[in-house]
Amino acid sequence: MKTKRLLAFIIDCFVLFVCYALVFMLSTLFTIKHLDLFIALFVTVCFYAREGFTGQGLGKRLLQLEVVPHNPIRLFLRNITLLLWPLELVFFLICGKRIGDLLFKCHVVEYQGKKPLSIHNIVLNFIIIAIATILLYLGLLNLPHMRDTLNLLYMT
């Protein structure tokens, strides 16, 4: 199970890398001020919220794994602990569980079969994605050194 989980995470990271590459390529085509920053933040938030709809990101779906329970808030918070990824990795390699699994009482299990999507989970996950993206975007724009950097980047 540990190997499948690690491989699922690598797949998810590869998808994230491809999305960032697409954002970078699109930002060279379009010169809408701060659009690339907003999209990059959106992609980042989606990465952390990727399991909130069904308990599966792409990697887990491909490898027939899922995270239970399917609570979008709990799963989002579970994935926020990935910001401490070196610590998460060491803990996972030693214990077979992530810190986020223990803190938010989640378990990765073999996929149990198709379950209907909950409208509640879909709406809640979209709200989490929207609020987190907007807060990050506004927060970054309001940091003085970030504002100066962005103004230099977008000078025409």
C-alpha positions in Angstrom: 0.0 0.0 0.0 2.9 2.4 0.8 4.3 2.0 -2.7 0.9 2.6 -4.3 0.4 5.7 -2.2 3.8 7.1 -3.1 3.3 6.5 -6.8 -0.2 8.1 -6.6 1.4 11.2 -5.1 4.1 11.3 -7.8 1.4 11.1 -10.5 -0.4 14.0 -8.8 2.8 16.1 -8.6 3.5 15.4 -12.3 0.0 16.7 -13.2 0.7 19.8 -11.1 4.0 20.3 -12.9 2.2 20.0 -16.3 -0.4 22.5 -15.2 2.3 25.0 -14.1 4.1 24.5 -17.4 0.8 25.3 -19.3 0.3 28.4 -17.1 3.8 29.6 -17.9 3.3 29.0 -21.7 -0.1 30.7 -21.7 1.3 33.7 -19.8 3.8 34.3 -22.6 0.9 34.4 -25.1 -1.5 36.7 -23.1 -0.5 39.8 -21.3 -3.5 40.3 -19.0 -2.1 41.7 -15.7 -1.8 39.2 -12.9 -3.7 36.5 -14.8 -0.8 34.0 -14.7 -0.4 34.6 -10.9 -4.1 34.0 -10.4 -4.2 30.9 -12.5 -1.0 29.5 -10.8 -2.6 30.1 -7.4 -5.8 28.4 -8.6 -3.9 25.4 -9.8 -2.1 25.2 -6.5 -5.3 25.3 -4.5 -6.8 22.7 -6.8 -3.8 20.5 -6.0 -4.6 20.7 -2.3 -8.3 20.2 -2.8 -7.9 17.4 -5.4 -9.4 14.7 -3.3 -12.4 16.7 -1.9 -14.9 15.5 -4.6 -14.5 11.8 -4.3 -11.6 11.0 -2.0 -9.4 10.5 -5.0 -7.0 12.6 -7.0 -5.9 11.4 -10.4 -3.1 9.3 -8.9 -5.3 7.5 -6.4 -8.0 7.0 -9.1 -5.5 5.3 -11.5 -4.1 3.1 -8.7 -7.5 2.2 -7.2 -7.1 4.0 -3.9 -9.3 6.5 -2.0 -9.2 8.6 1.1 -11.9 8.2 3.6 -14.0 9.9 4.9 -15.0 12.0 2.0 -15.2 15.3 3.8 -13.8 18.2 1.6 -12.7 20.4 4.5 -10.9 17.6 6.3 -9.3 16.4 3.0 -8.2 20.0 2.1 -6.7 20.5 5.6 -5.0 17.0 5.4 -3.3 18.1 2.2 -2.2 21.5 3.5 0.2 19.5 5.7 2.1 18.8 2.5 3.6 22.2 2.9 5.9 20.4 5.3 6.7 17.8 2.7 10.1 16.8 3.9 8.7 16.0 7.3 5.6 14.4 5.8 7.8 12.1 3.6 10.1 11.0 6.5 7.0 10.3 8.7 5.3 8.4 5.8 8.3 6.3 5.1 8.7 5.4 8.8 5.0 5.0 9.8 3.2 4.3 6.5 0.8 7.2 7.2 1.1 11.0 6.7 1.0 13.5 9.4 -2.2 14.9 7.7 -3.8 11.4 8.0 -3.3 11.4 11.7 -4.2 15.0 12.4 -7.4 14.9 10.4 -8.3 11.2 11.0 -8.2 10.1 7.4 -7.3 6.7 6.0 -6.2 5.7 2.5 -7.9 2.4 1.5 -8.3 0.3 -1.6 -11.1 1.7 -3.8 -14.5 0.3 -2.7 -16.4 0.8 -5.9 -18.2 3.7 -7.5 -20.1 6.0 -5.1 -22.4 8.7 -6.2 -21.0 12.3 -6.0 -22.5 14.2 -3.2 -23.8 17.7 -4.2 -22.8 18.9 -0.8 -19.2 17.8 -1.3 -19.1 19.3 -4.8 -20.4 22.7 -3.7 -18.2 22.7 -0.6 -15.1 21.8 -2.6 -15.7 24.6 -5.1 -16.3 27.1 -2.2 -13.0 26.0 -0.6 -11.1 26.4 -4.0 -12.6 29.8 -4.7 -12.1 31.3 -1.2 -8.5 29.9 -0.9 -7.5 31.1 -4.3 -8.9 34.6 -3.8 -7.4 35.0 -0.3 -4.0 33.9 -1.6 -4.2 36.2 -4.6 -5.3 39.2 -2.5 -2.7 38.4 0.2 0.1 38.2 -2.3 -0.9 41.4 -4.0 -1.0 43.2 -0.7 2.6 42.2 0.3 4.7 45.4 -0.4 7.7 43.5 -1.9 5.4 41.3 -4.0 3.5 44.3 -5.3 6.8 45.9 -6.4 8.0 42.7 -8.0 4.7 42.3 -9.9 4.8 45.9 -11.1 8.3 45.3 -12.5 7.2 42.1 -14.2 4.1 43.7 -15.8 5.6 47.0 -16.9 4.9 47.7 -20.5 
